[in-house]
Amino acid sequence: MKAEITEYEFGKKYVSIFKSSKLDVKIAYYLEDNDRGCQITFKEDVLSFDEKKHSNLGTWFYNWQLKQGAKKQLKQMKNNVLAYAK
């Protein structure tokens, strides 16, 4: 898996592209201040996907990994947002 940060603006935008032989995915987090604090928007775009190279188990495992990674990333982002707000 090759990962590349394609867009980054501290406290506002985090965008990466993940490429492998089976799929290319763009994952983005956008932060926006609002009256209640901060809204975080998560976006995942599948740029390419080779269905022949995936099994149901592989797809389930990818989704599980994505959720675990998202939890970790959201925790890091929360810490960054809190540090930025101080």
N, C-alpha and C positions, 0 to 999 in steps of 0.2 A: 504494500500500500504506500503510495506517495501522497504526502500531504503538503499543501501549499497555502499560505495565508495570502489571500488576494486583495482583501480590503481590511483596513484597521483604522479605527478612530477611537482613541481611549474614551471609554464611558458612553459611546454612541453606537459603534458598529464593529462587528467581528465577523468576517466572512472567510471561509476556507473551502478549498476544493480537495477532495480525496479521490485518488485514481488508483484503480487496480485493473487487472486483466478482465475482471468480471463486470465492473461497474464504475462509473464516475458519479460522484455526489457532491453537490454544493450545499454547505451548511452555513447558515447565517443566524446571528443574534443581533437584534436591533433594540437599543434602549432609548426610551423617550420619557422625559420628565412629565409628570402630570400633577393634578391637584392632590392625588392620594400618595404620591411618591414617585415611583418609577414603573413604567410598563416595559416588560421584556417580551419581544416577539421572536419566536423561533421559526425558522423556515428551512425546509429541506427540499431541494430540487434534484431529482435523479436526471443527470445529464445523458447518461447512456447506461444500458442494462442488457446483458446477454442472457436471455431466459434459458438457453440451452446449458449454460454453465452453472445454474443454480438448482438446488434441490429444496424441498420443503423444509428440511432440517437446516440447511444453509441459510435460508431466508429467515427462519425463526431465530437462529443464532445471531445473524446480522442485526435483526430488530432488537434483540436482547442487549447486544453490545452497544447499539446506538442509544438505548434508554439509559444504560449505565454511564456511558460517556456524557450524555446530556445532563444527567444528575450531577456528575463531577464538574462539568463546565458551568452549570448554573450556580453551583456552590462557589466556584472561583469568581464568577461574575458578581455574585452577591457581595463577596468580600471586596472586590475591586470597587463596586458601587459604594459600599459603606466607607471605604478608605477615601474615595473621591469626594464624598459628601462631608467629610470631617474638616 
